[in-house]
Amino acid sequence: MEWRIERYETVGSTMEIAAGHAVRGAPAGLVVIAEEQTTGRGRLGRVWLAPPGTSLLLTALFRPSLEAARSSELSRLIAQRAGDAIAEVTGVRARIKDPNDLLIDGKKIAGILCQTSIRGDQLDYLLVGIGLNVNIPPDQLPFPTATSLLAVTGIAHDRELLLSAFLARLADLPELTCADVEP
């Protein structure tokens, strides 16, 4: 898959920007990344907070050839891939807390949010959002139940390496095969 990355300093939500592109017919492979989100959200509308420049905040657009009824399977598969990317880059293994969180030592390191649009019985598009706490100092974590890779390992991590590893893992997920690519 060829990725087209849009980078922003500050946005309300990467999910909102990506959804706007999806509705206007953008092809799969668009990735919206921000240094800071002011209205980022997680499951059940919960707020996702992170100091600017410390986290991996992104939404990726897919147009999978997948029946809508199977879309609920994707969140866990994507969480597994995110956990694998974290382990590959940092050596730290995260545990999945269903349906969409990654935990290290019982504390939340990442949240994944999948948003779909359905046309008939097929997915029109899938938006995959992730908020990964990378380099947030322990004293700046927004909640006592949150952690960051910096807090866990004591060293800063390259967010670009984490981004590359995560996108590579997503590109290899057969369930996200693009519907708009001719075989």
C-alpha positions in Angstrom: 0.0 0.0 0.0 1.2 3.5 -0.8 0.8 5.9 2.1 0.1 9.6 1.6 0.8 11.4 4.8 -0.7 14.8 5.8 1.0 16.4 8.8 -0.4 19.0 11.0 0.9 20.9 14.1 -2.5 21.2 15.9 -5.9 19.8 14.9 -9.1 19.2 16.6 -9.1 15.6 15.7 -7.2 13.6 13.0 -10.3 11.4 12.8 -12.5 14.4 11.8 -10.0 15.4 9.1 -9.6 11.9 7.7 -13.4 11.4 7.7 -13.8 14.6 5.6 -11.4 13.3 3.1 -13.1 9.8 3.0 -16.5 11.4 2.4 -15.1 13.3 -0.5 -13.8 10.1 -2.0 -10.1 10.0 -1.0 -8.5 6.7 -1.9 -7.1 4.3 0.7 -3.7 5.1 2.1 -4.3 8.6 3.4 -2.7 9.1 6.9 -3.5 12.2 8.9 -0.9 12.9 11.7 -0.9 15.7 14.2 1.6 16.8 16.9 -1.4 17.9 19.0 -5.1 17.2 19.1 -7.4 19.5 21.0 -10.6 17.4 20.7 -9.1 13.9 20.2 -11.4 11.2 21.4 -11.5 7.5 22.2 -14.2 5.0 22.6 -17.5 6.2 24.1 -16.5 9.8 23.3 -13.8 9.9 26.0 -11.1 12.6 25.6 -7.6 11.7 24.5 -5.0 14.1 26.1 -1.3 14.4 25.3 1.2 17.2 25.5 2.2 18.5 22.0 4.9 16.5 20.3 5.0 13.6 22.7 2.6 11.1 21.1 1.8 9.3 17.9 -1.6 10.7 17.0 -2.9 9.5 13.6 -5.8 8.3 11.6 -5.4 6.1 8.5 -8.0 5.6 5.7 -8.8 2.2 4.3 -11.4 1.1 1.7 -11.4 -2.7 2.4 -13.3 -5.3 0.5 -15.1 -6.5 3.5 -18.7 -7.2 4.5 -20.0 -4.8 7.1 -20.9 -7.7 9.4 -17.2 -8.5 9.7 -16.0 -5.0 10.6 -16.2 -5.7 14.4 -13.2 -8.2 13.9 -10.9 -5.4 12.8 -10.4 -3.5 16.1 -8.6 -6.5 17.8 -6.6 -7.3 14.7 -5.4 -3.7 14.5 -4.6 -3.6 18.2 -2.5 -6.8 17.7 -0.6 -5.1 14.9 -0.1 -1.9 17.0 1.3 -4.0 19.9 3.6 -5.9 17.5 4.9 -2.5 16.1 5.6 -1.3 19.7 7.5 -4.5 20.5 9.5 -4.4 17.3 10.7 -0.8 17.9 11.0 -0.8 21.7 11.3 -4.4 22.9 8.3 -3.7 25.2 5.3 -6.0 24.9 1.8 -4.4 25.3 -1.3 -6.4 26.3 -4.6 -5.9 24.6 -7.5 -4.9 26.7 -10.7 -5.5 24.7 -11.9 -3.9 22.7 -9.4 -1.3 21.7 -6.8 -0.4 24.3 -3.1 -1.4 24.8 -1.8 -1.7 28.3 1.7 -2.0 29.7 1.9 -3.0 33.4 -1.8 -2.5 33.7 -1.7 1.1 32.4 -3.0 2.5 29.1 -0.3 3.2 26.6 -2.5 3.4 23.5 -6.1 3.6 22.3 -7.4 2.5 18.9 -10.6 3.8 17.4 -12.1 2.3 14.3 -14.9 4.3 12.5 -16.7 2.8 9.5 -19.1 3.9 6.8 -21.3 1.3 5.3 -22.8 1.2 1.8 -25.3 -1.7 1.4 -23.7 -4.7 3.1 -20.1 -3.6 2.4 -17.8 -1.2 4.1 -17.4 2.0 2.1 -14.4 3.0 4.2 -12.7 2.3 7.5 -10.8 4.9 9.6 -8.2 3.6 12.0 -7.2 6.1 14.6 -4.5 5.5 17.2 -3.2 7.6 20.1 0.1 6.1 21.4 1.8 7.7 24.4 5.4 7.8 23.3 7.5 10.4 25.1 5.3 11.8 27.7 7.3 12.3 30.9 5.8 10.4 33.9 4.9 13.7 35.7 2.9 14.9 32.6 0.8 11.8 32.1 -2.9 13.0 32.1 -4.3 10.2 34.3 -2.8 7.8 36.9 -4.1 4.9 34.8 -2.0 6.1 31.8 1.7 5.4 30.9 4.1 6.2 28.1 7.0 4.4 26.5 9.3 7.0 28.1 7.8 6.3 31.5 8.1 2.5 31.0 11.7 2.4 29.5 13.3 5.5 30.8 14.4 6.5 27.3 12.9 8.6 24.5 11.7 6.8 21.4 11.6 7.8 17.8 8.0 8.4 16.8 8.8 8.1 13.1 10.1 4.5 13.7 6.9 3.7 15.5 4.9 5.2 12.7 6.7 3.2 10.0 6.4 0.0 12.0 2.7 0.5 12.6 1.9 1.4 9.0 3.9 -1.6 7.7 2.0 -3.9 10.0 -1.4 -2.5 8.8 -0.4 -2.7 5.2 0.2 -6.5 5.7 -3.3 -7.1 7.1 -5.3 -8.9 4.5 -8.6 -7.7 5.9 -7.6 -4.2 5.0 -7.0 -5.0 1.3 -8.2 -2.1 -0.8 -11.4 -2.3 -2.7 -10.2 0.3 -5.2 -7.2 -1.5 -6.4 -7.5 -3.7 -9.5 -6.1 -7.2 -9.1 
